[in-house]
Amino acid sequence: MTSVVRTLPSTDTDPALRVVVVNGSPSRPSKTMGLVSAVLDTLGGMLPVEVSRIDVYRLGPGFTGTIERDEAPADVEAKLRLAEEADLLIAAVPVYRGSYPGMFKHFFDLVDQYALANKPVLLAATGGGDHHALVLEHALRPLFAFFQALTVPVAFFASAGDFDGTTLLNPRVHGRIEVGLADVVDLLRARATGRPQAHAEVPRPAQLLH
Ligand SMILES: Cc1cc2nc3c(=O)[nH]c(=O)nc-3n(C[C@H](O)[C@H](O)[C@H](O)COP(=O)(O)O)c2cc1C
């Protein structure tokens, strides 16, 4: 788990948003985390955030051997609670065989079925090519629909050609991140004030399609 400090300072009236990234990639370095890094850089410029990351592939045999939540060792239980108590969850995966990796699903199989209800969740994925971009809509979004989570409508996908190494270069994906995060900020402010917000002034280009 890592904390990221790229953010605006929090204040008494504007406390840091607790963002938890659930990382479904085993890679180091990772394109998936390169995409998330671009998301966090942009989000940290909009709001004070405090970021934690759960690397599901690094949770070890105590995690892979847990079948029921009440058998989870204390370190795994702490990670599950961290995700359940986030203000904003970022679910980020590489596409594996047209879906999310099994280890990522195993983490969410242990999350309490009501803990994510109404929780804002951002979806992000990377793939070898663009053909499986709809993994966001056909695999990730239904998983979080089960939890009755509030998935943000604009989700983020990038493929190998969008990166230099693990640095996201494609301006179209960066533009999509801006739009999606403006929606997140609107949503969070509306929840905080109880009032709908004027819509963010971020243009929505036609090429917002995946
Ligand atoms: C086991 C495995 C299965 C994969 N299956 C797919 C796939 O179905 N579709 C796809 O576009 N990419 C697939 N890929 C490629 C990865 O999704 C892609 O390289 C991703 O960007 C890797 O992210 P990472 O650097 O965070 O690991 C697969 C890779 C692996 C290792």
The ligand as an ORCA input file, in Angstrom:
! r2SCAN-3c Opt
* xyz 0 1
  C      -2.791    -13.279    -18.585
  C      -2.964    -12.087    -19.494
  C      -4.135    -11.971    -20.219
  C      -4.335    -10.850    -21.038
  N      -5.502    -10.751    -21.740
  C      -5.750     -9.645    -22.484
  C      -6.980     -9.505    -23.184
  O      -7.851    -10.350    -23.152
  N      -7.170     -8.357    -23.907
  C      -6.234     -7.371    -23.971
  O      -6.469     -6.347    -24.628
  N      -5.048     -7.479    -23.317
  C      -4.790     -8.604    -22.583
  N      -3.605     -8.718    -21.900
  C      -2.650     -7.596    -21.972
  C      -2.769     -6.675    -20.757
  O      -4.108     -6.357    -20.433
  C      -2.041     -5.334    -21.030
  O      -0.721     -5.570    -21.421
  C      -2.110     -4.420    -19.829
  O      -1.870     -3.082    -20.250
  C      -1.067     -4.779    -18.778
  O      -1.140     -3.860    -17.713
  P      -0.040     -3.813    -16.582
  O       1.215     -3.187    -17.180
  O      -0.618     -2.999    -15.504
  O       0.193     -5.231    -16.159
  C      -3.359     -9.825    -21.108
  C      -2.166     -9.976    -20.383
  C      -1.982    -11.078    -19.579
  C      -0.703    -11.192    -18.777
*
